[in-house]
């Protein structure tokens, strides 16, 4: 890496940014490492008080070293200088930026062609910064949180199946889920459910922000206790249940955090039958947005490895979610919405078909939940297909074979690496 620090007035299109002189949480950018592709990005950086930036000349343009290099074309591309506000006014800039200027979400669109794996990695890095700062006593600004959510939401809107696949891959690759990965996964899945529910985009963003921050209160509790939270009983469990109220207290220190987001943080463990915490609220007394995040949090907790507790197979977790709805813990309509979003056989499930073939679920048919999109990996005799076969079980096949899911298999017992099949996109149609 060949880095160089320059004044922002020397920043031009084609340079590759790797750092700024303003903390990330005071900017609307998901990452501080990206190519400069438009003037709006430079203008927004100036509005947020950025004076010096660091560029990587091995990945992008360098500062012209002589007048001959400062061609009219380069000068035309450079953004006009703007007065930089004094440090004491920077914190108020975010709340006073006019509504018709470029937003954080719009800036995040500079890399829409990036694959879900890259978007997930960048978002995870940003969420880790949020939790690192929370541990230092610095709550995230609404703008910084919304920037992450806006980027993730954009990719969910573009291809939520690809994002769901990325979630499945991450769960397979990471042995123990941290607070940050659980926060991000809950955010992504909550956005998928919010999209399926028909909520408008501003409300979807509130759902995503609340999901991202729902476990904020855990940073105020002993780390060892948080790690084994699923195994705790008695006083330890009672203490852990305070994380909802603690989260609201932490986030309320940051002015402008939307009330809907605070309600999600406070109420995501409430249950419709009054069996939840911290206030044992019943149906009708909790926000619908908190209920959405609560259901997703419940599901993600089951399919994630935590401490000594193994993860549950997605299909079994869906069954448990359905039973929770039958018991009245969750509204049946929201449980139905959740299952419609992730499918009876969620992405990453290993299944046996009625033909004897083995397949990995790679997509969901929301209207026909028992007929997912699959990648068939073995023939009826158990031999591997040279090239996996892509099949939509809800669509007629070319050879008139009617395929359906016979049962769900345990990948560990079958010695199947699901991640390899999800990563590999080389398929042939049936």
Secondary structure, DSSP 8 states (H G I E B T S, - for coil): --EEEEEGGG--TT-EEEEESS-GGGSS-S-S-EE---HHHHHHHHHTT--EEEEETTTS----SSTTTS-HHHHHHS--------GGGHHHHHHHS-TTS--HHHHGGGGTTS-HHHHHHHHHHHHHHHHHHHHTT----HHHHHHHHHHHHHHHHHHHHHHHHHHHHHHHH-SS--HHHHHHHHHHHHHHHHHHHT--HHHHHHHHHHHHHTTGGGGGS-HHHHHTGGG--HHHHHHHTTHHHHHHHHHTTSTT--HHHHHHHHHTT--TBS--SSS--BTTSS-HHHHHHHHHHHHHHHHS-BTTB----HHHHHHHHHHHHHTTSS-HHHHHHHHHHH-SS-TT-EEEETTS-EEEEEE--TT-TTS-EEEEEE-TTS-EEEEEEEEETTS--TT-----EEEEE-HHHHT--HHHHHH----EE-
